Structures are given as structure tokens and as C-alpha cells.
């Protein structure tokens, strides 16, 4: 991947599926997982759309490239979209990827046709320093299979993807963990989000923490033209917890070819 003038180079693995002349859909995974989390959704879209699935820096097949910041990751995603076609893409992001979706749509709206924001935290958390120090001390636990399985259940990772999760978790470095979680915890809505003109859907599970539900309301309020959907019976992991429903919801939200 080449860099724009003044930008550093970030090597990020990107898989492409579907017809090369199809409308583009960019899928951005959450922290601690990788592009494999979109396997079900990708499979439901690839007959009609050109589906782009990156492994974000520090994750999956991009594990050797440490996560540095949301800002640098969004710049790398801009390069992916700018070099891969001339038309804007639909962007769907979960959790960390949902924050990146907001940043991408805010900073580079000419590249984003529409945005689906799933379970994004949008209210900065207090005591970030203390939490990150505790997280750094606990980082080696991610390499423990039993601990990883417990974490996977929190995200509703299905049995067929469990080994992918365990492998991804074991290869996330402490530097990536602290950088990604730190930016996640400090995230606040960019002012330009309120100026995004494409269709936007903000989604959150009704069983998620109050912080997440409040964040969904903040994101929607900042962009009143957006749609907000609270999904009954779901926690933090809608796409993995209810894949058939989610796939159908995405299919209905995307423009037909």
C-alpha cells in the first residue's frame, strides 16, 4: 500500500470478494477480532457486491503492523477506497470499526456513500489511564485459550469461528491492544459527522451496556437524518449473535444493483 504525501505507510491486509464491477461495500471489524467476523455477511453479499474486508492493523493477517491510532487507520482506509475504484462505498462497521466508520464518513465523505454504525461508543470514558494500565498488565491473558473462550462468548463468536478468534487474540500485541482500546475509550464524535449527507443507520443491542445505548442516541442526535435501531434481545455482537437477521437487514439497507 502506498502512502499519500506526508503520511506513513500502513501495511493492511484487504480481502476482496464478488464482482469487480459491483458496488463496493467496506466491512470494518471490531477490536480483538478480524475480518473473519464478517464471514456470514460477506457470503450473503458477494454475489452482487464487491465486498472489501480488511484486517485492521494489529489484527488477523495484519498483526505484524501495530495499531497506531484511529487517525492513521482511517488514512489507510482512505487509500484502500481511493485506489480501489472511483465510486464511493457503503461502509459497515462494528464497535471499533463503527468508530472508524464515523471518522471515515466525517473526514472523507466523498468516499462514503452510506454508513452503518453498529455498537459504537461515542462518549469518552473517565479514568482511561488507570484502565489502560490494568489492561496492559492483563494483556498476556489473551494468549490463554480458556480466557479467550470466555471473551469470545461475550462477543457471541459462534463455534465455527472460535479457532479464528483464539488465533487472532493470541497474536494481538500489547502495543496494539493499548493503542486501539485507548482510542476507543477516548473517542468522541467529530463535528463533521453532523454534515454527512449519505444515508446512515445507527444500531445498538437493547441488552448492551447503558454507555453503548446512550452513545447510539448521541450519534443519532448529532445526525438527525440518520436512522436509529435498537435490536431487541441482542448484546454487543449483533452481527454474530443474529447473523441471519443482520444479513437481511443489511441487504434491505444497501441500494440494489
C-alpha positions, 0 to 999 in steps of 0.5 A, a space after each residue: 500500500 502506498 502512502 499519500 504525501 506526508 503520511 506513513 505507510 500502513 501495511 493492511 491486509 484487504 480481502 476482496 470478494 464478488 464482482 469487480 464491477 459491483 458496488 463496493 461495500 467496506 466491512 470494518 471489524 471490531 477490536 480483538 477480532 478480524 475480518 473473519 467476523 464478517 464471514 456470514 455477511 460477506 457470503 450473503 453479499 458477494 454475489 452482487 457486491 464487491 465486498 472489501 474486508 480488511 484486517 485492521 492493523 494489529 489484527 488477523 493477517 495484519 498483526 505484524 503492523 501495530 495499531 497506531 491510532 484511529 487517525 492513521 487507520 482511517 488514512 489507510 482506509 482512505 487509500 484502500 477506497 481511493 485506489 480501489 475504484 472511483 465510486 464511493 462505498 457503503 461502509 459497515 462497521 462494528 464497535 471499533 470499526 463503527 468508530 472508524 466508520 464515523 471518522 471515515 464518513 466525517 473526514 472523507 465523505 466523498 468516499 462514503 456513500 452510506 454508513 452503518 454504525 453498529 455498537 459504537 461508543 461515542 462518549 469518552 470514558 473517565 479514568 482511561 489511564 488507570 484502565 489502560 494500565 490494568 489492561 496492559 498488565 492483563 494483556 498476556 491473558 489473551 494468549 490463554 485459550 480458556 480466557 479467550 473462550 470466555 471473551 469470545 462468548 461475550 462477543 457471541 463468536 459462534 463455534 465455527 469461528 472460535 479457532 479464528 478468534 483464539 488465533 487472532 487474540 493470541 497474536 494481538 500485541 500489547 502495543 496494539 491492544 493499548 493503542 486501539 482500546 485507548 482510542 476507543 475509550 477516548 473517542 468522541 464524535 467529530 463535528 463533521 459527522 453532523 454534515 454527512 449527507 449519505 444515508 446512515 443507520 445507527 444500531 445498538 443491542 437493547 441488552 448492551 451496556 447503558 454507555 453503548 445505548 446512550 452513545 447510539 442516541 448521541 450519534 443519532 442526535 448529532 445526525 438527525 437524518 440518520 436512522 436509529 435501531 435498537 435490536 431487541 434481545 441482542 448484546 454487543 455482537 449483533 452481527 454474530 449473535 443474529 447473523 441471519 437477521 443482520 444479513 437481511 437487514 443489511 441487504 434491505 439497507 444497501 441500494 440494489 444493483 
